[in-house]
């Protein structure tokens, strides 16, 4: 897919500043996720946005260095880490199709024999975490080390309060894991898997951290240190699944408005990839009814409209 390039790196900063001004004037910013106390307390008017270029140059506006709860954004990195280890065998255990159902739905697993529709709904992410944990012995630790290295921020860490809160409200995820285990699609003991999964989702990072950590996907699989994590084909696969499945059951609307591979989290963050050019991360805690940041989607829409940077 060709990328239109009607902007240079020198123009990213004024573009971001204009977007921030527009977001400040935008009413109706949604509501923070209310089932995790640490997220519910966030001000929905907060806004940050960062763009990272392939050489590690990063630009930002607003609260772009404010740490927030990454939540489901981390599913992208766990997917990449496992795909790098086992390749196409992974796709025998999780699909690549949009779900059309809420991210924590149990419905499809019943008639699809315990195979989740894609890696970004909760069931699919549990499978990927399980497989990475089987191969590394510590999926959450492997993920944290990767994010620290790619972002250049060794201070990134788990938020134990968020992990504990998610565990206290984790009955549906436990049900998903046990159900898939009954079909032989989970190897790790479910309590261990859930602990790994909740810690994975609890990692706190800023827009700057996440934009930088995502650049390996814009570099077609090459990490910040020049080593290759994914083949070009695998990087394409991850970007493709992000485009079609990365924003829960609103992926079609996101592709229509933004036109980039993206992944959201209920902490209010969204990462997006312009292959061969740059990566973005935007954060604003107010969510729509599908769990995506209202201001975040609007800001990415404005970015691709103003710059012409899109995969379409």
N, C-alpha and C positions, 0 to 999 in steps of 0.2 A: 504494500500500500504506500503510495507516494505521500510525502509530507510537504505541505506548502510552507515556504519559509519567507515570510514577508517582514520579518523582524530580525534584528541583531541583538546580541547580548547587551549592548549598550542601552537598548530600549526597554529591557525587562523592568528596571526599577520604576520608571514613570508609569508603565502599564500597571504594575502592582499598586502603586500609589493611587492611581485613578480608581482601580477596583475597590481598594479599601475605602475611599471616599464614598463611592456608590453604595457599598455595603452599610456604611454608617448611616446613610439616609433611608435604608430599606426597612420598612416596618414588617411585623409578622415573622419573627426569626425562629419559630418553633419552640419546642420544650425539651429540656435535657432528659436523658433516660432516668426514670424514677425508681428503678428496681435495684440500683446500686447507690447507696447513700453518697459515696464520694463523687458520683457523677451528677446526682440530682442537685447537689449544692452549687454546681457551676452556673455562672451568669450566661444566659443565652446570647447576650450582646457582645461577648468576647469574640475577637476575630483575629486570626493570624494567617499569613500565607507566605510560602517560600518557593523559590525556583532554584534548582541546582543544575548546573551545566556539567557536561561530561568530564571536564577537567577538575571538578570539585569546587568551582566558584559557586557561591550561593548568595541569593538576594532575598530579602524579606521585608514585610511590612506588618504593622500591628503587633500582635502577640506571637510573632513567629519563633521566638525563643522560649516561650512559656511551655513547660512540660504538661502533657495531658495523657489521659489513659488511652493507649493505642487500641485496645480491644481487638476487633476482628481484622484490623489492618495487618496484624502479625501473621494471619493465615497465608498471606502472599509469600512471606519469607520462609515459613515452615514448608510450604509446598515446594519452593525452589530448592531448599536444602534436601528434602527427601527425593525429589525428582533427580537431582544431581547424583544421588547414591544408587537408586534402583531403576531409573529410566522408565521405559514404557510399562513395566510390570505394575507400576502404581495404578495405571488406568484400568486394570482388571478389578480393582477394589473400590474405585470411585469414578463417577462419570464426569462428563464435561458439558452437560446440558443445563440451561436455566431451569430453575425449579418451579417458578410460578406460584410458590407457596411461601409463607413466612420462614425466616431463617432457622427457626427452632421447631419446624413442623415434623410430626411423626408420620404423617399420612402416607407419603410416598414409599417409605421403607417397607411397609407391609406388602405391597404388590410388586415391589422391585427387589424382593428377596434380600433385603439388608444391604443393598448397594446404594449409597447416597448419590443424588443426582449430580452434585458437583463439589469441589473441595472447599467452597466458601460458605455453604450453609453449615450449621453447627455439626450435623452428622458427618458431613464430608471432612470437615476440619478435624473431628475426633479420629477419623480413620487415618488421615495424614499424620497427625501427631503420634498415633499409635505406631505407625510404620517407622517414623523417624526415631521414636523412642526405642523400638526394637533394635535399630541399627546403631544407635549411639549410646544408649543407656541413660541419657538425660536430654530429652528433646528440648525442654525449656531452657536448659543451660546452653545447649548448642545454638539455639535461636538468639539468646542474649549475647553470646560471644560474637556471633555474626553481626548483629546490629551495632554493637560497640565498635567493631572493626570498620564496618562500612561507613558509619556516621562519623568516625573519629572521636567519639565521645565515650571514654571509659567509665563515666559516671552513670550511664544508663543502668536501670535496675528494675526489679520487680517492686510493685506496690503491694506489700503484704496485706494491708487493710482491704484493698480491692479484691485480691485473691480470696481472702476469707469471706468477704461479702458475697462474692459469686458462688463460693462453695456452699454458703448457707442458703442460697436460693437456686441451687443447682439440680433440683429434682428432675427437671425435664431433660437436661443433658445426661444425667445418670440413666434415665429411661432410654434415651437414644443409644447410649453406649451398650447397655445390657441387651437391648433388642438386636443390635448388630452383632454382638458377641454370640447370641443364640444362633445366628447364621454363619458363624465361623469367620466373621470379618473383622474381629478385634482379637489381638493376641495378648496385650498387656492387661493385668488385673484391673478391673474397672476403677476401683478407688485410686490406684496409682495413676491411671490414665487421666482421670478427672483432675487430680492435683497438678499434673503436668499441663493440662489444657487451661486451667484457671490461672496458673502462673504465666503461661504464654500470653494470655489476654490482658494480664495486669501490668505489663511493662509500660513504663511512663517515658515518653519522649516528646520532643518539640517538632514543629514543622521543619526546622532546619535539619534536625537529626534524621527525620524520616525521608525528606527529599533526597538527602545525600545517600541514605541507606538503599534507596530504590534505584539509584543510577545504574546499577549493574544490568537492569532490565532495558534501560535506554542504550547501554553499550552492548546489547545483544549477548548478554551472559558473562561479560568480563567484569571482575571485581575491581575495587578501587586500587588494589596493589598490582593490577595487571594480570593476575592469574585468572583462569577461566573457571567459573562455577558451572555454567550451563552451556550446552552447545547453542548455536544460533537457532536451531530448530526448537530446542527446549525453551529458550527465552521467548520465541514466538508463541509457543503453546501457552506459557504462563500469561503473556500479554493478551492472548485471545480469550482465555478463560476469564481474565479480569474484565475485558470488554463486555462479555456476554453474561457474566454471573457475579460481578464484583460489587454490585450495589443492591443485594437482596433481590426482591421481586420488582425492583424499579430499574433493572439494568437496561431495558429497552428505552425508557425515557432518558436515562443518563447518556446512552450512546447517541440518542437523537439530539440532546441539548449540548453535550460536551464534546463527543466525538473522539474520546481517548480511552484507552484501558485505564480502569480505576478500581480502587477498593476502599470501601468506607468502613467505619467502625462506630459503634453507638457512643463512644466517647466524644464524637463530633468531628473526628478527623477523616480526611479523604486523601489518598495518594493517587497520582495520575502519571502516566508515562507518555512522552513524545519520543518514540523510538528514533535513535540516532541523533537526538538533539538535546533533550533535557527532561527533568522530572519535576513534579510539583507536589506540595503538600499544603492543604488548607485545613484550618480548624475553626470551628464555631460550634458550641455545645448544643444549640437548639436544633432538635430533630423534627423531621416530618413523620407522618404516621407509619412509614416504612422503615424508619430507623436511620435515615440519611440526613446529614447536616443541611439545613435549608440554605443558609448563607454560603456554605461550602460548595454546593452544587451550582448556585447562582454565580459565585465567583469564578469557578472553572468554566462555566458557560461564557462569561464575559471574557475570560482570558483567551479562549480559542477563537471567539468572534473577533476580538481586537487584534490578535496577532496572526491569524490564519494558520496557526499550528494545530493540525488535526490529522488523524489517520485517514480522513475521507477527503 
